[in-house]
Amino acid sequence: MVPCTDCEPLWARLYERDTSRPFFCDRDGIKKYDLSEIGYERRNGYSCYNNAGIKLLKSYEQWKKENGR
C-alpha cells in the first residue's frame, strides 16, 4: 500500500466484527493483521482493499431520497 492524498477512500474486504479492525487471510485461513504477511498472489490478486463502498454509499443516498429519510 502506498499513501495517496487525492485518491478515493478504500475499505478492507474483511473486518473483525467486535473491533472493526481489518484483517487478511492467505490460503491457510490464518488471520493476519498486516498485508505484508500474506503471500504475493493474495496480496496482489484478491482486492484486500477496494473502493466498493463508494457505490454502496451512493445507493444509500438514493434510497434515503426515495424513502423520505
C-alpha positions in Angstrom: 0.0 0.0 0.0 1.2 3.5 -0.9 -0.3 6.6 0.8 -2.4 8.7 -1.6 -3.9 12.1 -0.7 -6.0 12.6 -3.8 -7.4 9.1 -4.2 -10.9 7.7 -3.4 -11.3 6.1 0.0 -10.6 2.4 0.4 -12.2 -0.2 2.6 -10.8 -3.5 3.6 -12.6 -6.7 2.4 -12.6 -8.3 5.8 -13.1 -6.7 9.3 -13.3 -8.2 12.8 -16.9 -7.9 14.0 -16.1 -6.8 17.5 -13.3 -4.3 16.8 -13.8 -3.3 13.2 -10.1 -4.0 12.7 -9.2 -5.0 9.1 -7.6 -8.4 8.7 -6.3 -10.6 5.8 -6.1 -14.3 5.2 -3.8 -16.3 3.0 -4.8 -19.7 1.6 -4.0 -21.2 5.0 -7.0 -19.3 6.5 -5.0 -17.9 9.4 -5.9 -14.3 10.3 -3.2 -11.8 9.7 -3.2 -8.0 10.5 -0.5 -6.8 8.2 -0.9 -7.1 4.4 2.8 -7.8 4.1 2.2 -11.1 6.0 0.2 -12.8 3.2 1.5 -14.3 0.0 2.1 -12.3 -3.2 -0.8 -14.0 -5.0 -3.4 -13.0 -2.4 -1.8 -9.6 -1.8 -2.0 -8.6 -5.4 -4.9 -10.6 -6.8 -7.6 -10.6 -4.2 -8.6 -7.0 -3.7 -7.9 -6.9 0.0 -8.7 -3.2 -0.2 -11.1 -1.7 -2.6 -13.4 1.3 -3.2 -16.7 -0.7 -3.5 -18.1 1.2 -0.5 -18.5 4.3 -2.7 -21.1 2.6 -4.8 -22.9 1.5 -1.6 -22.9 5.0 -0.2 -24.3 6.4 -3.4 -27.0 3.8 -3.4 -27.9 4.5 0.2 -28.2 8.3 -0.5 -30.6 7.4 -3.4 -32.6 5.1 -1.1 -32.9 7.8 1.5 -34.3 10.2 -1.0 -36.8 7.7 -2.4 -37.9 6.7 1.1 -38.1 10.2 2.7 -35.4 9.6 5.1 
